[in-house]
């Protein structure tokens, strides 16, 4: 069910595929002007095409979230396009190579922390500044993971990075709540994305056995929760981290 985003400008990072694309489509179906952001220019452009084909409004801006200046430019361009920034969905990130922490190289650690945590810090920082400057509030939704809600063996730096996203969310939310800016996190479990496809049949079956509901999440289901938290319907929710994982962390 589409929430009402009429007249609002929303940015979605990592919107070329998967959860990001579904989120962009859903926000646009609710009337938002959506800024689609990614490094996959071809698929990002396809997301824009899908939005426009459905009667929505979208723009594509190339952005590598591992580069602070590109995130700053993304936020500024988005605010200029719509006159202000209303919604920022920080979805972009990477999974990394599975390994126990004692086998993770410093280079791999730095890469995952930069792309999965520091990038969210930058995005949240510049989105918050834009919303404070406008003075009318806004909503930021950070995509974390259930891996950030407890021990996540063999996921290397991914779990610690996603745990950091949750704390970043909670701290930022408390700092700007009085300004009408809400910041929340969504924590998906195993979802039908490219990461799952790369695991092969054996890996997929192993994961399915760990999910109480007995199936993988669908990108559209995660997008529904993101859109709700981004909307005015969630006006009394801030500083929260919602798990959507088929019962893994229950």
TAUR-V665210 format. One record per backbone hydrogen bond with DSSP energy under -1.0 kcal/mol. NH is the residue of the N-H (numbers start at 1). CO is the residue of the C=O. E is the energy in kcal/mol with one decimal. If there is no record, write none. Layout:
# TAUR-V665210
[[NH	CO	E] [NH	CO	E]]
This chain:
# TAUR-V665210
[[5	30	-2.9] [8	5	-2.3] [10	33	-2.7] [11	87	-2.4] [12	35	-2.3] [13	89	-2.3] [15	37	-2.6] [21	17	-1.4] [22	18	-2.3] [23	19	-2.3] [24	20	-2.4] [25	21	-2.5] [26	22	-2.1] [27	23	-2.7] [28	24	-2.2] [29	25	-2.0] [31	28	-1.9] [32	27	-2.1] [33	8	-3.2] [34	57	-2.3] [35	10	-3.4] [36	59	-3.2] [37	12	-2.1] [41	39	-1.3] [44	40	-2.5] [45	41	-2.5] [46	42	-1.5] [47	43	-2.0] [48	44	-1.9] [49	45	-2.3] [50	46	-2.3] [51	47	-2.2] [52	48	-2.7] [53	49	-2.5] [54	50	-1.2] [55	52	-1.6] [56	51	-2.8] [59	34	-2.2] [61	36	-2.7] [63	38	-2.1] [67	64	-2.0] [71	67	-1.5] [72	68	-2.4] [73	69	-2.2] [74	70	-2.2] [75	71	-2.4] [76	72	-2.2] [77	73	-2.8] [78	74	-2.4] [79	75	-2.4] [80	76	-1.9] [81	77	-2.2] [82	78	-1.9] [83	79	-1.3] [86	9	-2.0] [87	9	-2.1] [88	139	-2.2] [89	11	-3.0] [90	141	-2.5] [91	89	-1.2] [99	154	-1.1] [103	100	-2.2] [104	101	-1.4] [109	105	-2.6] [110	106	-2.7] [111	107	-1.9] [112	108	-2.4] [113	109	-2.6] [114	110	-2.1] [115	111	-2.5] [116	112	-2.8] [117	113	-1.7] [118	113	-3.0] [119	114	-1.6] [121	117	-2.2] [122	118	-2.5] [123	119	-2.5] [124	120	-3.0] [125	121	-2.5] [126	122	-2.6] [127	123	-2.3] [128	124	-2.4] [129	125	-2.2] [130	126	-2.0] [131	127	-2.3] [132	128	-2.7] [133	129	-2.3] [134	130	-1.7] [135	131	-2.1] [138	180	-1.8] [139	86	-2.7] [140	182	-3.0] [141	88	-2.7] [142	184	-2.8] [143	90	-2.5] [144	186	-2.9] [146	188	-2.2] [148	145	-1.9] [149	146	-1.7] [155	152	-1.5] [156	99	-1.4] [158	155	-2.0] [161	157	-2.2] [162	158	-2.5] [163	159	-2.5] [164	160	-2.0] [165	161	-1.5] [166	162	-1.4] [167	163	-1.8] [168	164	-2.6] [169	165	-2.2] [170	166	-2.4] [171	167	-2.5] [172	168	-2.4] [173	169	-2.3] [174	170	-1.8] [175	171	-1.6] [176	172	-1.5] [179	176	-1.2] [180	177	-1.9] [181	176	-1.6] [182	138	-2.6] [184	140	-2.4] [185	240	-2.9] [186	142	-2.4] [187	242	-3.6] [189	244	-1.9] [192	217	-2.8] [193	191	-1.8] [197	193	-1.7] [198	194	-1.7] [199	196	-1.7] [204	200	-2.2] [205	201	-2.5] [206	202	-2.0] [207	203	-2.0] [208	204	-2.5] [209	205	-1.6] [210	207	-1.3] [211	208	-1.2] [213	246	-1.7] [214	211	-1.5] [217	190	-2.6] [221	218	-1.3] [222	218	-1.5] [223	219	-2.3] [224	220	-1.7] [225	221	-1.3] [226	222	-2.2] [227	223	-2.9] [228	224	-2.1] [229	225	-2.3] [230	226	-1.9] [231	227	-1.1] [234	231	-1.4] [235	232	-1.6] [237	234	-2.2] [239	183	-2.9] [242	185	-2.6] [244	187	-2.3] [250	247	-1.4]]
